[in-house]
Amino acid sequence: MNAQVNNIKKHCLDLLTHSRCKVLPFHSNKHTLEVFENVETIGNYEGINGEEIEILKIAALFHDTGISQDYVGHESIGANYAHDYLSELDYSNSAKVQILNCIMATKMPQNPETLLECIICDADLFHLASSNYIFKNELLREEWKTYMDLIFTDEEWYQLNLEFLVNHKYYTDYGKNVLREKKQKNIMLMEKLKAGVMA
């Protein structure tokens, strides 16, 4: 990792650590670091170059920093953080625009337009295909309950997430060839959980 990305990584993790994000169950440093790693995994599979990987890594580091201020519109806040910080570094304007667009592409519902935007969207929702999806899902449920006052019964929660899983699609070849099949297992698992509470 080059020194510039390393400095940005330190800056973003410091920002997250010294804000309310340090107590968030899901949107924590851990999630940011996972997305940071995921963009490289997917990017390498997609065959993009080193400069594009760097753009994605920086976007991944900033993509949830806005949650330090607010949930609503946090992508715009994070993009503003990135813009201000990268402007101070005299970062290339074309690369900066791509970074900001990648951050904004993670806004739900996702609607990526470029390959880099597709990669960060899939990296952000990589966990939908993970073996610990149910655990991560419960972290998100706890976060929504505690910090957004959104409370669901088990049946409501399983239905909400089942619909999200079924309607979600991965955009990259990696997502379609590697993640989609693993996500299907989590759909089946969520169906069982839902059936269990309805029985």
N, C-alpha and C positions, 0 to 999 in steps of 0.2 A: 504494500500500500504506500502510495507516495505521501510525502510530508503534508501536502495541502489537504488531502482527504483525511489524514490522521488528525490534523488540527480542527477540521470541520467536525469530525466525529467527536472529539473532546468537547467542542463548543456545544453541540446539540445534546450530548449526554449530560453535560453540566446543566443546561437549560431545563432538561426534563427532570433531573435529580433535584434541582432546587425550585421546584414548582409542585403543584398538586399532583402532577403525574407520578411522583415518587410513591404515592399511596394507591394509585389506580391498579386494580387487580389485572386488567387486560392491557390497557394502553400504557404500558410501562417501558422502561429501557429495554427490557427483554424482547418485547414485540418489535421495537425499532431495530434492534440488533438482528433479529430473525429476518426482517424484511431486507435489511442491509446484506445479509448473506444470501437470501433468496434471489435477489436481483442478479447476483453474480452467477449463481447456479443456473438460472434460466437464461441469462445473457450468454453464457458460454455455450449452452445447448443450441441457442439460436444463432450462434456464430457471429455475434457483433464484435466490434473492435474495442481496444482498451480505452479509448477516449469516451466511447459510448457507455462502457461499464462504469467509468468514473462519474459520468452524468447521472446514471441510475443510482449509484451509491450515495451521491450527495443528496439527490431527491429523496431517497429512502431515509436518510438521516433527518431531514427536515419535515417529512410528510405528516407527522403527528405532533410536531412541536406546538402547533396552534392550540392543541387541547390544554396546554398549560394556562391558556386564558379562557377558552370557551369551547364547548362541543359544537355548537351551531356555527357553521362557517369556518371550522378550524383549518380547513385546507387553504382558504384565502389568507388566514393569519399566518400559517406556516410558510406560504409562498412569499408573504411580505417579509418574514424573518429572513428567508433565504435570499431574497432580493437585496435587502439592506446589508447582510453579512457579505455576500459575494461581491457587491459593489465596492465595499471597502477593500476587498482583496484585488480589485481591478480585474475581476474574472471576465473571460471572453463573453461578449454580449450574446452571441449565437448559442453558446453552451448554456448560458444563464437562462435564456428563453426556454430552451428545452427542459431544463431542470424545473422551472416554474410550471410548465405545461404538464410535466410528469406528476408533480405534486397535486395539481388540480384534477388530474385524471383519476386520482384515487377517490374522489368525491362520489358518494352513492346517490343514484345508481351509476355505476361505472359506464363510461362511454369513450374508451380510448380511441385515438385516431392514428397514432403512429406505432411502429413496432416497440419503441422504447416505452411509450405509454401503456401498451399491452403488457409488456414485461413487468412494469411496476404494479399494475393492477393485479396480475396473477401472483406476484410476490406478496402483495398485501393480504391476499386471501388464500395463500398457500396452505394455511392451517385447516381449511375446509377439507383437505385431503390427508391430514395428519392422523397418526394413530392415537394421538391424545386430543383429538377434536372435542370430545365430550367434556373433558377437563377444561379446555380453553373456553368452551362455550359457557360453562358454569361461571368462569371468571368474568366473562362479559355480562352475564345475567346479574351477578353481584354488583358489578360496576354500574350498570344501568339503574339498579334498585337504589344503590347508595348515593350516586351522584347525579342521576337524572330523574329520580323519583318515579321510575317505570317499574311496576310490579306486575308479574304474571303468575297465574297458576301454572302447575306443571303442564297441564294439557295445552294451555295457551302458548306456553314457551316452546314446547315440542312442535306444535303446529306452525308457529311463526318461523322456526328454524328449518323445519322440513320444507316449507314453501320456499324459503330463501335458498336452500341447497338445491332444490329441484329446478328453480328458475335461474339460478346462477350459471354462467358459462365461463370457461377459461378461454382466453384469446390466443395464446401462443401455442406453437407446436408442442412445447414441453408440457403445457397445461393440458392439451388434448391427448397427448401420447402417454404422459406419465401420471399427471395429477387426477385426471377425470375418473379413471378406474378406481383410484383410491377414495375419491370423494363418493363414488357410488356405494362403497362399503359403509360410509358414514350415513348416507341416506337410508340404507337398510337398517342401520343401528337406530337412527332416529325414529324410523317407522315402528320398530319394536318398542322403544321407550314410550311412544305415544299410545300404542296399543295396550301397553302395560297399565298406564294410568286410566285408560278408558274401560278396562276390563271390569 
